[in-house]
């Protein structure tokens, strides 16, 4: 989602993506440890100094969010209907965001699985959007206690991280989204208010492909 970007910002985004794509290709071909910043810069047809204008190091090429990601997340948040339960909104926004990432999820998982340096890295997928979700929850749901809002946000992110850890990227993004649905639904029964039962997202959501295979 790049609508509304000026020409300068559009060019910066194109350069960021060019460097990111070049790095991902080299990492998958040669292995993360075998690729240098100079290699990435050469493949992206930029100078090493230009690389460092966009990324602080090799690790950041893998984990930094696309500059347009926050625009996507904010758009998804703005589109949630008034009165919707916080848990439902968090789940649907995260699923929409993950779907928008597409093949980038496959690349990141493969790289993290194949590199000990990346596997040991403390940065995670949820780092990209966590703060934005917490702020939105406070603004949209002022009636929800801050501790509960933070708990729900962290649990929704935990569902993403759990499914990401268990996911085989060779099965495709659709399977990852189905696994995330499943994790969210399993958490839902434990976080629903006692007088409300499971949130609508868990009770009313159509069966995923994974659930269909079980039935």
C-alpha positions in Angstrom: 0.0 0.0 0.0 1.9 3.0 -1.3 -1.0 5.4 -2.3 -0.3 9.0 -1.3 3.5 8.7 -1.3 5.3 11.6 -2.9 7.8 11.0 -5.7 10.8 11.2 -3.3 9.3 8.8 -0.8 8.3 6.5 -3.7 11.9 6.3 -4.9 13.2 5.7 -1.4 10.7 2.8 -1.0 11.8 1.4 -4.4 15.5 1.5 -3.3 14.7 -0.1 0.1 12.8 -2.9 -1.7 15.6 -3.3 -4.3 18.2 -3.8 -1.6 15.9 -6.1 0.5 15.1 -8.3 -2.6 18.8 -8.5 -3.6 19.8 -9.5 -0.1 17.1 -12.1 0.2 18.1 -13.7 -3.1 21.8 -13.8 -2.1 21.0 -15.1 1.4 18.9 -18.0 0.0 21.5 -18.8 -2.6 24.7 -18.7 -0.6 23.6 -18.7 3.0 23.3 -15.7 5.3 26.8 -15.9 6.8 28.5 -16.1 3.4 27.0 -12.8 2.1 28.6 -9.4 2.9 27.1 -5.9 2.8 29.3 -5.3 -0.2 27.8 -8.3 -2.0 24.3 -7.0 -1.3 25.1 -3.4 -2.5 26.6 -4.7 -5.7 23.6 -6.9 -6.5 21.3 -4.0 -5.8 23.4 -1.7 -7.9 24.0 0.8 -5.0 27.0 1.8 -3.0 27.7 0.3 0.5 27.1 3.8 1.9 23.6 3.8 0.3 23.0 0.4 1.9 23.7 1.9 5.3 21.3 4.8 4.6 18.5 2.2 4.6 19.7 -0.6 6.9 22.0 -0.6 10.0 23.4 -4.1 9.2 22.7 -7.4 7.5 20.3 -8.6 10.2 18.1 -5.5 9.7 17.6 -6.5 6.0 15.9 -9.6 7.2 13.9 -8.2 10.1 13.1 -4.5 9.3 9.5 -4.0 8.2 8.8 -2.8 4.7 8.3 1.0 5.1 4.8 0.6 3.8 3.9 -2.0 6.4 2.7 0.4 9.1 0.5 2.2 6.5 -1.1 -1.2 5.8 -1.6 -2.0 9.5 -3.1 1.4 10.2 -5.4 1.0 7.3 -6.6 -2.4 8.6 -7.1 -0.9 12.0 -9.1 2.0 10.7 -11.3 -0.4 8.8 -12.5 -2.4 11.9 -16.2 -1.8 12.5 -17.3 0.3 15.6 -18.3 -1.9 18.6 -16.2 -4.9 17.5 -14.6 -6.7 20.4 -10.9 -5.9 20.8 -9.8 -9.5 20.6 -11.6 -9.9 17.3 -10.1 -6.8 15.9 -6.6 -7.8 16.9 -6.9 -11.2 15.3 -8.3 -9.9 12.0 -5.8 -7.1 11.7 -2.9 -9.4 12.3 -4.2 -12.0 9.8 -4.7 -9.2 7.2 -1.2 -7.9 7.8 0.4 -11.4 7.5 -1.6 -12.0 4.3 -0.2 -8.7 2.9 3.4 -9.9 3.6 3.0 -12.9 1.3 6.2 -14.4 0.1 8.3 -12.3 2.5 7.1 -14.6 5.3 8.4 -17.6 3.4 11.8 -15.9 2.9 12.1 -14.8 6.5 11.2 -18.3 7.9 13.6 -20.1 5.5 16.4 -17.7 6.4 15.8 -17.9 10.1 15.7 -21.7 9.9 18.9 -22.0 7.9 21.1 -19.5 9.8 22.2 -19.9 13.4 23.0 -16.2 13.7 19.4 -15.3 12.7 17.9 -18.1 14.8 19.6 -16.7 17.8 18.4 -13.1 17.0 16.0 -11.7 19.5 14.0 -9.8 16.9 10.6 -11.3 16.0 7.8 -10.9 13.5 5.5 -9.2 16.0 8.1 -6.5 16.8 6.9 -4.8 13.6 3.4 -4.0 14.7 3.1 -4.5 18.5 3.5 -0.9 19.6 0.9 0.3 16.9 -1.6 -2.3 18.1 -1.2 -1.3 21.8 -1.7 2.4 21.0 -4.7 1.7 18.8 -6.3 -0.5 21.5 -6.0 2.3 24.1 -7.6 4.8 21.7 -10.3 2.6 20.3 -11.2 0.8 23.5 -10.7 3.2 26.4 -13.2 1.1 28.4 -10.9 -1.9 28.4 -8.4 -1.8 31.3 -4.9 -1.1 30.1 -3.6 -4.3 31.6 -6.2 -6.4 29.8 -5.7 -4.6 26.5 -1.9 -5.3 26.7 -2.6 -8.9 27.6 -4.9 -9.4 24.6 -2.4 -7.7 22.3 0.5 -9.8 23.5 -1.6 -13.0 23.3 -2.6 -12.2 19.7 1.1 -11.7 18.9 2.0 -14.9 20.7 -0.5 -16.7 18.4 1.4 -15.4 15.4 4.9 -16.3 16.8 3.7 -19.8 17.8 2.4 -20.6 14.4 5.4 -19.1 12.7 7.7 -21.2 14.8 5.8 -24.4 14.0 5.2 -23.6 10.3 7.0 -25.4 7.5 7.4 -22.6 4.8 7.3 -25.2 2.0 3.6 -25.6 2.8 2.9 -22.0 1.8 1.5 -18.9 3.3 -2.1 -20.1 3.3 -1.1 -22.9 5.7 0.6 -20.4 8.0 -2.5 -18.2 8.0 -4.6 -21.3 8.8 -2.2 -22.2 11.7 -2.5 -18.6 13.0 -6.3 -18.9 12.8 -6.1 -22.1 14.9 -3.9 -20.5 17.5 -6.1 -17.5 17.8 -9.2 -19.7 18.2 -7.5 -21.8 20.9 -6.5 -18.7 22.9 -9.9 -17.2 22.5 -11.7 -19.6 24.8 -9.3 -18.6 27.6 -9.5 -14.9 27.2 -13.2 -14.4 26.6 -15.1 -12.7 29.5 -16.9 -15.3 31.6 -20.4 -13.9 30.7 -19.7 -13.7 27.0 -18.3 -17.0 25.9 -15.8 -17.2 23.1 -15.4 -14.0 20.9 -17.3 -13.9 17.7 -14.1 -14.4 15.7 -13.7 -17.8 17.2 -17.3 -18.9 17.3 -18.4 -17.5 13.9 -15.3 -17.9 11.8 -15.5 -20.4 8.9 -13.4 -23.6 9.3 -9.9 -23.2 8.0 -8.3 -25.7 5.6 -6.4 -27.2 8.5 -9.6 -27.6 10.5 -11.4 -29.1 7.5 -8.7 -31.7 7.2 -9.2 -32.7 10.8 -13.0 -33.1 10.5 
